[in-house]
């Protein structure tokens, strides 16, 4: 909880944001049946294999729950190609759920998958968001900034979507934030032995994030160095001891599955394309490329700064933070860890992540990417512009996640060219009310009303801005409205993909009327070949 010096109204608003975030995690199932995202299914099958079959091999879950491309192969057996941290953490939860629920039968459609996601990824992500808001309220020049920045991160970035999914991105982001939070807590006056326990806990959290998403290793390393701020270098010892637990589990897992503690699942990819990618550089990551870095932030189908422009304030905030000299250790940690992480990920040629919502590979660093923004809101004008950017981010991501959420690169600005197109055809993201048969408008009205209420609360709590909060909010919504009124037209492949997904997974177009219409538009041999290929895969007999 925030300390007493934080305004009671700020504490209440932060609690309301946390409750709203938790409500969204429960309300939306995150599953688009009959589609099963390979990223989630692969991890879930690993949990099922461990819990029901006492093995790491997923051969039986593959047979029972569905095949996909996210697998590794060793010794004639199949394994998940994902880092095992999330699956290992989910195992005791799954075993507890199995006391009351039957084994899954339909991929990720069963209730046990939904509850497993809620009780692992979602609950940890909610806790991290609460601690983020509390830390901002403690450290910001004006604690009234905390609700607005917390709201923007929670609802204006891909964090919410991945917090309601069984991916490792938001899960790792949450563990890293909690690790940093525990490090900060260890600096309070306390007995040396208790401080060592806090440091060890920080090490466990950072280590578990690393064995859940290997790419966060640079952030974990800088967290260990952060532990030495104001202490001797010996403070790294308890952090390292804590991190040794998840590291040891990973080494044991690798030895059992792949014959050596040092062989990762990515080195045994069963899919030829993934195997070829993994052989480049180190586990598929090569030298940094400026075009990849640019695409993470500015690609029209993925760009983090295009879809979450409030993060632009983090750059100015980092500069002001450094110049202020306050909390210098945290400033160095944030700048160094985010810089190293982005540099590392810019060497990954598969940066787009296939069908994806936003720049998902940057999500593990989202808390630290957003943290400096609080330092940039020092004038009414800067706050007014930030309000507009935050409202744009929140509204845009609500629309992005209101229907189908896994977009290809061929759909520029997918909120307009994808989400709005799907909603116009009656397809809403599965949720509690839609499962009960409620029409689209009713199913979206409840979360929309909650979100509007949270935005109003955050704007009312925010310090004075120029223009005033209401005007700034309208200024933020205006460009999104213009974009929706004049959505960019996808290329032929984008239109073909859109029609295919609608027909195959929404249940709204069983006769594939949309797909037939786009196929009829083919005007070149290449387009006709694409149309035939997509019809074979997603036509009425393809699924």
Secondary structure as UniProt FT lines:
FT   TURN            4..5
FT   HELIX           8..27
FT   TURN            33..34
FT   HELIX           38..53
FT   HELIX           59..65
FT   STRAND          71..74
FT   TURN            75..76
FT   STRAND          77..80
FT   HELIX           85..97
FT   TURN            98..100
FT   TURN            107..108
FT   HELIX           111..117
FT   HELIX           118..122
FT   HELIX           123..139
FT   TURN            143..144
FT   HELIX           145..155
FT   HELIX           159..163
FT   TURN            164..166
FT   HELIX           169..185
FT   TURN            186..187
FT   HELIX           192..210
FT   TURN            211..212
FT   HELIX           214..216
FT   HELIX           217..226
FT   TURN            227..230
FT   TURN            233..234
FT   HELIX           235..258
FT   TURN            261..262
FT   HELIX           265..268
FT   HELIX           272..278
FT   TURN            283..284
FT   HELIX           290..298
FT   TURN            300..302
FT   HELIX           304..307
FT   HELIX           309..312
FT   HELIX           313..324
FT   TURN            326..327
FT   HELIX           328..345
FT   TURN            346..347
FT   TURN            349..352
FT   HELIX           360..365
FT   HELIX           366..371
FT   HELIX           372..376
FT   HELIX           380..400
FT   TURN            409..410
FT   TURN            412..413
FT   HELIX           415..419
FT   HELIX           420..424
FT   TURN            425..426
FT   HELIX           432..435
FT   TURN            436..437
FT   HELIX           440..461
FT   HELIX           469..485
FT   HELIX           492..501
FT   HELIX           502..506
FT   TURN            510..511
FT   HELIX           513..520
FT   HELIX           525..538
FT   TURN            540..542
//
